[in-house]
Amino acid sequence: MIRTQGLLLGSLILLAATPGVASAQQAAALTDSQLKGMQLFSQHCGVCHAKPTLLSPLFGPALWKDKVAGKGAAVTEFIQKGTARMPGFQYEFNTTQIAAIVDYLKTVPEPEPETAPVPRPSAASQREAD
């Protein structure tokens, strides 16, 4: 019980440090496996698959439950072997840890669509408008 509470508290701290990964309300409803997957995702995958700040770009695709639904085996293989743009984690994670990440991804809601900031007019374009 204490271990689970510590894991939940640690996960909530990770959530605060990693925007866009999951909400605190969502974390409270996760199983132990999903919590472990959230922790691993935040530590190892969130660098590319979650935006660390509002102005940072994503280096890999955003991942959420609809993207991984029904593709558990493929996602597991991607995590293990990697791709041309992503390292493989077969020597970093065991099968239980990879399954936990996949379980967690099945709970992540779709991120809000990004709105592009409105560009500020340049000084030259303002002079042309006058």
C-alpha positions as CSV (number, residue, x, y, z in Angstrom):
1,M,0.0,0.0,0.0
2,I,2.8,2.4,0.9
3,R,4.7,1.5,-2.2
4,T,1.6,2.2,-4.4
5,Q,1.1,5.6,-2.7
6,G,4.8,6.4,-3.2
7,L,4.5,5.4,-6.8
8,L,1.4,7.5,-7.3
9,L,3.0,10.5,-5.6
10,G,6.1,10.1,-7.7
11,S,4.0,9.8,-10.8
12,L,2.1,13.0,-10.0
13,I,5.4,14.8,-9.5
14,L,6.5,13.5,-13.0
15,L,3.2,14.8,-14.4
16,A,3.8,18.3,-13.1
17,A,7.3,18.2,-14.7
18,T,6.1,16.7,-18.0
19,P,3.1,18.7,-19.5
20,G,0.8,16.8,-21.8
21,V,1.6,13.4,-20.5
22,A,-1.4,12.8,-18.3
23,S,-3.6,14.6,-15.9
24,A,-3.5,14.0,-12.1
25,Q,-7.1,12.8,-12.2
26,Q,-6.2,10.2,-14.9
27,A,-3.2,9.1,-12.8
28,A,-5.4,8.3,-9.8
29,A,-7.4,5.9,-11.9
30,L,-4.5,3.9,-13.3
31,T,-3.5,0.4,-12.4
32,D,-0.1,-0.4,-10.9
33,S,1.1,-1.5,-14.3
34,Q,-0.2,1.6,-16.0
35,L,1.4,3.8,-13.3
36,K,4.8,2.1,-14.0
37,G,4.3,2.6,-17.7
38,M,3.5,6.3,-17.1
39,Q,6.7,6.6,-15.1
40,L,8.8,4.9,-17.7
41,F,7.2,6.8,-20.6
42,S,7.8,10.1,-18.7
43,Q,11.5,9.3,-18.1
44,H,12.4,7.7,-21.4
45,C,9.8,8.4,-24.1
46,G,8.3,11.8,-23.1
47,V,11.4,13.6,-24.3
48,C,10.4,13.0,-27.9
49,H,6.7,12.0,-27.6
50,A,5.5,14.7,-25.3
51,K,6.1,18.5,-25.3
52,P,8.4,19.4,-22.5
53,T,7.3,23.1,-22.8
54,L,4.6,24.9,-24.6
55,L,7.1,26.3,-27.2
56,S,9.0,23.1,-27.7
57,P,8.4,21.0,-30.8
58,L,7.6,17.3,-30.8
59,F,10.5,15.2,-32.1
60,G,8.4,12.1,-32.4
61,P,4.7,11.6,-33.0
62,A,2.3,12.3,-30.2
63,L,1.0,9.0,-28.8
64,W,-2.5,8.4,-27.3
65,K,-5.0,5.6,-26.9
66,D,-6.6,5.8,-30.3
67,K,-3.1,5.6,-32.0
68,V,-2.2,2.4,-30.2
69,A,-5.6,0.7,-29.9
70,G,-5.5,-2.7,-31.4
71,K,-1.8,-2.3,-32.2
72,G,-0.2,-3.6,-29.0
73,A,2.1,-6.0,-30.7
74,A,3.3,-3.4,-33.2
75,V,3.9,-0.8,-30.5
76,T,5.8,-3.4,-28.4
77,E,8.0,-4.2,-31.4
78,F,8.6,-0.5,-32.0
79,I,9.7,0.0,-28.4
80,Q,11.9,-3.1,-28.5
81,K,13.6,-2.7,-31.9
82,G,13.2,1.0,-32.6
83,T,12.8,2.6,-36.0
84,A,15.1,4.6,-38.3
85,R,14.3,7.7,-36.1
86,M,13.9,6.0,-32.7
87,P,16.3,3.9,-30.7
88,G,15.3,0.5,-29.6
89,F,14.9,-0.3,-25.9
90,Q,15.2,-4.1,-25.9
91,Y,18.3,-3.9,-23.7
92,E,16.9,-1.1,-21.5
93,F,13.4,-2.5,-20.7
94,N,12.2,-6.0,-20.0
95,T,9.0,-7.4,-21.4
96,T,7.0,-6.4,-18.3
97,Q,8.2,-2.8,-18.5
98,I,7.4,-2.6,-22.2
99,A,3.9,-4.1,-21.6
100,A,3.4,-1.4,-18.8
101,I,4.3,1.4,-21.3
102,V,1.8,0.0,-23.8
103,D,-0.8,-0.4,-21.1
104,Y,-0.3,3.2,-20.1
105,L,-0.5,4.5,-23.7
106,K,-3.9,2.9,-23.9
107,T,-5.1,5.3,-21.3
108,V,-3.7,8.6,-22.7
109,P,-6.4,11.0,-24.1
110,E,-5.9,12.7,-27.4
111,P,-3.9,15.9,-27.0
112,E,-5.6,19.2,-27.7
113,P,-5.0,20.4,-31.2
114,E,-2.3,23.1,-31.4
115,T,-3.2,26.5,-32.6
116,A,-0.5,28.3,-34.4
117,P,0.5,31.6,-32.9
118,V,-0.5,34.6,-35.0
119,P,2.6,36.1,-36.5
120,R,3.4,39.7,-35.5
121,P,3.6,42.0,-38.5
122,S,7.1,43.1,-39.3
123,A,8.0,46.8,-39.3
124,A,8.3,46.8,-43.1
125,S,4.8,45.4,-43.6
126,Q,3.4,48.0,-41.2
127,R,5.0,50.8,-43.2
128,E,3.5,49.4,-46.4
129,A,0.1,49.4,-44.8
130,D,0.4,53.1,-43.8
